[in-house]
């Protein structure tokens, strides 16, 4: 994986975000049913916005 940096005349930057999605009250029963749907939505959003998912984990109570 290449380190992708953005730049302007006097600056360079590389933005990385750590995002955690947690359902209200961490209701595992509801969340487990929706995990794959949430995964697909996040992938589509990243593709739409031109982002890249470096690493992803689907846990029983959060993404």
Secondary structure, DSSP 8 states (H G I E B T S, - for coil): -----EE-SS-EE----------GGG-HHHHHHHHHHHHHHHHHHHHHHT---S-----SS--
